[in-house]
Amino acid sequence: MGGYELLELWWVVPAGLAFLGYALSLTGLTRAQRAVWVKARIVAVEAPAHGASKSPGIPVTVAFQDPFTERQFTLSNEGGHGDSVEEAWVGRELQVRYPRGRPHRFRVTLDTPQDRNGRVGPDCATILLLIGLVIHAAVIRGYPYALLGFGALLTLFAAASPDIRTARTRDSLLSSAVAVPARVVAVTKDVYTDGEGDEIVNHAPVITFTTQDGTHVTVLSRDGVPDPSRSLHRELTIHYAPSDPAVYTPDLAGDRRDNERAIGWIIILLVTGLAAVSIGAALL
């Protein structure tokens, strides 16, 4: 078999990975499905060190009970234990998972139910397969099929995107936001290198505030604080949702504008996708 014939079989790899992943998920054999899932509670919170990286998030200590041994564990999330925690307070509940019999290898999970059913991997393989099929059809069949394929992908992406629902939920929660004084207690620092070798420095303030019911909250704020590199010890105002202090913003008007932009981009993608499908179909 020549190189061209082998190249024609590119789809076998993503299709095989997707099939294997979904098969494992349906039979309950993925790592996530075999793991123990429990609710953990934050029992201690520390602020990240000033000048440290934001990647590890906020250092917290969590407590949970193993359902098989009924033994209680109190463990720190330092050292890479799943998703980073960026909003923390004593008493907050988090979902954690770990291999059965090894609770010290727990991982914090803050994402969707796909984490629990083990379909994140096969879903990614399916997306790669669809993109590859569209590119393949465009090369073999020409630009009308390219318009059809990419238009369909854009439409599918826009229709499946949770951004509109997320933005509307956030707006709803912040519609009754409570304003409280807050303070920047540290500023994280991360240095990246762009494609031309130039350094890009990113700063994220660590903010503390106390809710009206006396809950002391520590958050890692990525947006909304002007001139974040010079914000250490700055006093400011935080607006938070009374039902969930994890939903907050230092700039209520700016947050609403960001949500409107997010919704607008999804609508633009949807309209563009539908237009591309229509034009591609007309050109066939």
C-alpha positions in Angstrom: 0.0 0.0 0.0 1.4 3.4 -1.1 1.7 6.5 1.0 -1.4 8.1 -0.7 -3.5 5.1 0.2 -2.3 5.2 3.8 -3.1 8.9 3.9 -6.6 8.1 2.8 -7.1 6.0 6.0 -6.4 9.0 8.3 -9.9 8.7 9.7 -9.3 5.3 11.2 -7.4 6.7 14.2 -9.9 9.3 15.5 -12.8 7.0 14.6 -11.2 4.1 16.4 -10.4 6.2 19.5 -14.0 7.5 19.6 -15.5 4.0 19.2 -13.2 2.6 21.9 -14.0 5.5 24.3 -17.8 5.2 23.8 -17.6 1.5 24.2 -15.8 1.8 27.5 -18.2 4.4 28.6 -21.3 2.3 27.8 -19.8 -0.7 29.7 -18.8 1.4 32.7 -15.1 0.7 32.3 -13.7 4.2 32.0 -11.3 5.5 34.7 -13.9 8.1 35.7 -16.7 5.5 36.0 -14.5 3.1 38.1 -13.5 5.9 40.4 -15.1 6.7 43.8 -17.1 10.0 43.6 -17.9 11.8 46.9 -18.8 15.3 48.1 -16.0 17.0 49.9 -16.1 20.1 52.1 -13.5 22.9 52.3 -12.3 23.1 55.9 -9.4 25.5 55.5 -8.4 28.2 52.9 -5.0 29.9 52.3 -4.3 32.8 50.0 -1.8 32.0 47.2 1.6 33.6 47.8 2.2 37.0 46.3 4.1 36.6 43.0 3.3 32.8 42.7 1.7 31.2 39.6 -2.1 31.3 39.4 -2.2 27.8 37.8 -2.5 25.8 41.2 -5.4 28.1 42.2 -6.2 28.7 45.8 -4.7 26.3 48.4 -7.5 24.6 50.3 -7.9 21.7 52.6 -10.9 19.4 52.0 -12.6 16.8 54.2 -14.5 13.8 52.9 -15.5 10.3 53.9 -14.7 7.2 52.0 -18.0 5.4 51.5 -16.5 1.9 51.7 -14.4 2.2 54.8 -16.4 5.1 56.4 -13.0 6.6 57.2 -12.7 10.4 57.3 -9.9 12.1 55.3 -8.7 15.7 55.6 -6.3 16.5 52.7 -4.7 19.5 51.0 -5.1 20.1 47.3 -1.5 21.2 46.9 0.6 19.3 44.4 -1.9 18.9 41.6 -5.2 17.4 42.6 -7.5 18.0 39.6 -9.2 21.3 38.8 -7.8 24.4 40.5 -10.1 26.1 42.9 -10.5 29.8 42.2 -13.3 30.6 44.6 -13.0 29.2 48.1 -14.6 29.5 51.5 -14.8 27.3 54.5 -17.9 25.1 54.1 -18.0 25.1 50.3 -18.8 21.7 48.9 -16.8 20.3 46.0 -17.0 17.1 44.0 -13.9 14.9 44.3 -13.0 11.5 42.8 -10.2 9.0 43.4 -9.3 5.4 42.6 -11.0 3.0 45.0 -8.8 2.4 48.0 -6.6 5.4 47.3 -8.3 8.5 48.6 -4.9 10.3 48.8 -5.0 10.5 45.0 -8.2 12.5 45.0 -8.9 15.0 42.2 -11.2 18.0 42.5 -13.8 18.0 39.6 -15.6 21.3 38.9 -16.8 20.5 35.4 -19.7 18.8 33.6 -21.3 15.4 34.0 -19.2 14.2 31.1 -16.3 14.0 33.6 -18.3 11.3 35.4 -19.3 9.2 32.4 -15.8 9.3 30.9 -16.9 10.7 27.5 -14.6 13.8 27.4 -11.9 11.8 25.4 -14.2 10.2 22.8 -16.1 13.5 22.4 -12.8 15.2 21.5 -12.0 12.4 19.1 -15.4 12.7 17.4 -14.9 16.5 17.0 -11.4 15.9 15.4 -13.0 13.2 13.1 -15.8 15.6 12.0 -13.3 18.4 11.3 -11.1 16.0 9.3 -14.0 14.8 7.3 -15.0 18.3 6.3 -11.4 19.1 5.3 -11.2 15.8 3.3 -14.5 16.6 1.5 -13.4 20.1 0.7 -10.1 18.9 -0.8 -11.7 16.0 -2.8 -15.1 17.6 -3.8 -14.3 21.4 -3.9 -15.5 24.5 -2.2 -19.3 23.9 -2.2 -18.7 20.9 0.1 -16.3 23.0 2.1 -19.1 25.6 2.7 -21.5 22.8 3.5 -19.2 21.1 5.9 -17.8 24.1 7.8 -21.2 25.7 7.9 -22.6 22.6 9.4 -19.8 22.5 12.0 -20.3 26.1 12.9 -24.0 25.6 13.3 -23.5 22.5 15.4 -20.9 24.3 17.6 -23.2 27.4 18.1 -26.2 25.2 18.8 -24.4 23.0 21.3 -22.5 25.8 23.0 -23.4 26.5 26.7 -22.2 30.1 26.5 -25.7 31.6 26.0 -27.2 29.6 28.9 -24.2 30.4 31.1 -24.3 34.1 30.4 -28.0 34.3 31.0 -27.7 32.3 34.3 -24.9 34.6 35.4 -26.9 37.7 34.6 -29.9 36.3 36.5 -27.8 35.5 39.6 -26.1 38.9 39.5 -29.4 40.8 39.0 -29.8 40.7 42.8 -26.0 41.1 43.5 -24.9 42.4 46.9 -22.0 44.9 47.0 -19.4 44.5 49.8 -15.9 45.9 50.5 -13.0 43.7 49.3 -9.2 43.8 49.4 -6.4 42.5 47.2 -4.2 40.4 49.4 -1.8 39.0 46.8 -1.2 39.2 43.0 -0.1 36.1 41.1 2.4 36.3 38.2 2.8 34.1 35.2 5.3 34.6 32.4 4.6 33.2 28.9 6.6 33.4 25.7 4.8 34.2 22.4 5.7 32.9 18.9 8.3 35.6 18.4 10.1 34.9 21.7 8.8 37.9 23.5 7.7 37.6 27.2 4.1 38.1 28.1 3.5 38.7 31.8 0.0 38.0 33.2 -1.1 39.1 36.7 -4.2 37.9 38.6 -5.3 39.6 41.9 -6.2 37.4 44.9 -9.2 39.1 46.5 -10.9 38.5 49.9 -14.3 39.7 50.9 -16.9 38.8 53.5 -20.5 38.1 52.6 -23.5 39.6 54.5 -23.9 36.3 56.4 -20.3 36.4 57.6 -18.7 33.9 55.1 -15.1 34.8 54.4 -14.4 34.3 50.7 -11.1 34.2 48.8 -11.2 34.4 45.0 -8.6 34.5 42.2 -9.9 37.3 39.9 -8.8 37.0 36.2 -10.8 40.0 35.0 -12.3 43.3 36.1 -9.5 44.8 38.2 -7.7 47.7 36.5 -3.9 47.6 36.4 -3.8 44.2 38.2 0.0 44.2 38.5 -0.2 47.2 40.9 -3.3 46.2 42.8 -1.7 44.7 45.9 -3.5 45.9 49.1 -6.0 47.8 47.0 -9.5 48.4 48.5 -12.4 47.7 46.1 -16.0 46.7 45.9 -17.1 43.2 45.0 -20.6 42.4 43.7 -21.6 38.7 44.5 -24.7 36.6 44.0 -26.3 36.0 47.5 -27.1 32.4 46.6 -23.6 31.6 45.3 -20.5 33.7 46.3 -18.6 31.9 43.5 -20.5 34.2 41.1 -19.0 37.6 41.6 -17.5 40.5 39.8 -15.5 43.7 40.6 -17.2 45.4 37.7 -20.9 44.7 37.4 -21.5 46.8 34.2 -18.4 45.3 32.5 -19.6 41.8 33.4 -22.9 42.4 31.7 -21.1 43.7 28.6 -19.0 40.6 28.5 -22.1 38.4 28.7 -23.7 40.3 25.9 -20.6 39.9 23.8 -20.5 36.2 24.5 -24.1 35.8 23.4 -23.5 38.0 20.4 -20.6 35.9 19.2 -22.6 32.7 19.4 -25.4 34.3 17.4 -22.9 35.5 14.8 -21.5 31.9 14.5 -25.0 30.5 14.2 -26.0 32.9 11.4 -22.7 32.4 9.6 -23.0 28.7 9.8 -26.5 28.7 8.4 -25.6 31.1 5.7 -22.6 28.9 4.7 -24.8 25.8 4.5 -27.4 27.6 2.4 -24.7 28.9 -0.1 -23.0 25.6 -0.3 -26.2 23.8 -1.0 -27.1 26.3 -3.7 -23.8 25.8 -5.4 -24.1 22.0 -5.7 
